[in-house]
Amino acid sequence: MIRVNDDITLEDWEVTEQFVRASGPGGQNVNKVSTAVELRFEAARSPNLPPAIKARLKRLAGRRWTKEGALILQCDETRSQSRNREIARQRLVELIQKATVAPKRRIKTKPTYGSQQRRLKAKKVRGEVKALRGKVGDD
């Protein structure tokens, strides 16, 4: 069981881990030992996550979110299987905690009268500069 915060805890059936061989340097160890972890969290089926948090989590996850509604995290940072497992679980918790924070609604503001006047004056000056670039007539 993984504890995210006081309200959210993830059950064991929601999270599955698979160990695979890591890529990159590491000599013989890389070819023999499956140290990289692939953590799969069944987010869409999770009864512990409210729909709003699921929607924000899906947006935050991006390509890591599958069509079935699972979140897949991979970690092959260290040569230790247990450490990679801890890092992947920690990333999952951080991602869910980030999804629990609702974004602040943007309040539309009206530009001040002075800023509108300055903008229009700048446009007029720029237009005059461009108008002077025309062809020179035969006078």
C-alpha positions as CSV (number, residue, x, y, z in Angstrom):
1,M,0.0,0.0,0.0
2,I,1.4,3.4,-1.0
3,R,0.4,6.5,0.9
4,V,0.1,9.7,-1.1
5,N,-1.5,12.0,1.4
6,D,-4.0,11.8,4.3
7,D,-6.9,11.3,1.9
8,I,-5.3,9.1,-0.9
9,T,-3.8,5.7,-0.5
10,L,-3.1,3.3,-3.3
11,E,-3.9,-0.4,-2.9
12,D,-1.5,-3.2,-3.9
13,W,-3.6,-4.4,-6.8
14,E,-3.5,-0.9,-8.4
15,V,0.3,-0.9,-8.8
16,T,2.3,-3.6,-10.6
17,E,6.0,-3.7,-11.1
18,Q,8.0,-5.4,-13.7
19,F,11.8,-5.7,-13.8
20,V,13.6,-5.4,-17.1
21,R,17.2,-5.2,-18.3
22,A,18.5,-1.6,-18.2
23,S,20.1,0.0,-21.2
24,G,23.3,2.0,-21.2
25,P,26.7,1.4,-19.5
26,G,27.3,-1.1,-16.8
27,G,29.4,-3.8,-18.3
28,Q,28.4,-7.5,-17.8
29,N,25.9,-6.5,-15.1
30,V,23.6,-4.9,-17.7
31,N,23.4,-8.1,-19.7
32,K,22.7,-10.3,-16.7
33,V,20.6,-8.5,-14.1
34,S,17.2,-7.0,-14.6
35,T,17.6,-3.8,-12.5
36,A,15.3,-1.4,-14.4
37,V,11.8,-1.1,-13.0
38,E,8.6,-0.5,-15.0
39,L,5.8,0.6,-12.7
40,R,2.3,0.4,-13.9
41,F,-0.5,2.2,-12.0
42,E,-4.1,1.5,-13.0
43,A,-5.2,5.1,-12.6
44,A,-8.5,5.0,-14.5
45,R,-9.8,2.0,-12.5
46,S,-8.5,3.4,-9.1
47,P,-11.4,3.9,-6.6
48,N,-9.2,6.1,-4.4
49,L,-8.7,9.0,-7.0
50,P,-11.5,11.5,-7.6
51,P,-12.4,12.2,-11.3
52,A,-10.9,15.7,-11.1
53,I,-7.6,14.4,-9.9
54,K,-7.6,11.6,-12.6
55,A,-8.2,14.2,-15.3
56,R,-5.3,16.4,-14.1
57,L,-3.1,13.3,-13.7
58,K,-3.8,12.3,-17.3
59,R,-2.8,15.8,-18.5
60,L,0.4,15.7,-16.4
61,A,1.3,12.2,-17.5
62,G,1.3,12.9,-21.2
63,R,2.8,10.0,-23.2
64,R,3.1,7.9,-20.1
65,W,-0.7,7.5,-20.0
66,T,-1.9,4.4,-22.0
67,K,-5.2,4.0,-23.9
68,E,-6.4,1.6,-21.1
69,G,-6.0,4.3,-18.5
70,A,-2.8,3.1,-16.9
71,L,0.1,5.3,-16.0
72,I,3.5,3.7,-16.8
73,L,6.7,5.0,-15.1
74,Q,10.2,3.6,-15.9
75,C,13.4,4.0,-13.9
76,D,16.8,2.7,-14.6
77,E,18.9,5.3,-12.9
78,T,20.8,3.1,-10.5
79,R,22.3,-0.4,-10.7
80,S,20.2,-1.4,-7.7
81,Q,16.8,-2.9,-8.3
82,S,15.4,-1.9,-4.9
83,R,16.6,1.7,-5.3
84,N,15.1,2.0,-8.8
85,R,11.8,0.6,-7.3
86,E,11.9,3.3,-4.6
87,I,12.6,6.1,-7.1
88,A,9.7,4.9,-9.4
89,R,7.3,4.8,-6.5
90,Q,8.4,8.2,-5.3
91,R,7.9,9.7,-8.8
92,L,4.3,8.2,-8.8
93,V,3.5,9.8,-5.4
94,E,5.0,13.2,-6.6
95,L,2.9,13.1,-9.8
96,I,-0.3,12.3,-7.9
97,Q,0.4,15.0,-5.4
98,K,1.0,17.5,-8.2
99,A,-2.4,16.4,-9.7
100,T,-4.2,17.1,-6.4
101,V,-3.4,20.8,-6.5
102,A,-6.2,22.5,-8.5
103,P,-4.9,25.3,-10.7
104,K,-6.0,28.8,-9.9
105,R,-8.7,30.3,-12.2
106,R,-7.5,33.2,-14.2
107,I,-9.4,36.4,-13.7
108,K,-9.7,38.5,-16.8
109,T,-8.5,42.1,-16.4
110,K,-9.3,45.1,-18.5
111,P,-6.5,47.2,-19.8
112,T,-6.3,50.7,-18.4
113,Y,-7.4,53.7,-20.5
114,G,-3.9,55.1,-20.5
115,S,-2.4,51.8,-21.8
116,Q,-5.0,51.7,-24.6
117,Q,-4.1,55.3,-25.6
118,R,-0.4,54.6,-25.6
119,R,-0.9,51.5,-27.7
120,L,-3.0,53.4,-30.3
121,K,-0.4,56.3,-30.4
122,A,2.4,53.8,-31.0
123,K,0.5,52.2,-33.8
124,K,-0.2,55.6,-35.4
125,V,3.5,56.5,-35.2
126,R,4.6,53.2,-36.7
127,G,2.0,53.6,-39.5
128,E,3.4,57.0,-40.3
129,V,7.0,55.6,-40.4
130,K,5.9,52.9,-42.8
131,A,3.9,55.4,-45.0
132,L,7.1,57.4,-45.6
133,R,8.8,54.4,-47.1
134,G,6.9,54.6,-50.4
135,K,8.3,55.4,-53.8
136,V,9.8,58.8,-54.3
137,G,7.8,60.7,-57.0
138,D,9.3,62.9,-59.8
139,D,8.8,66.4,-58.4
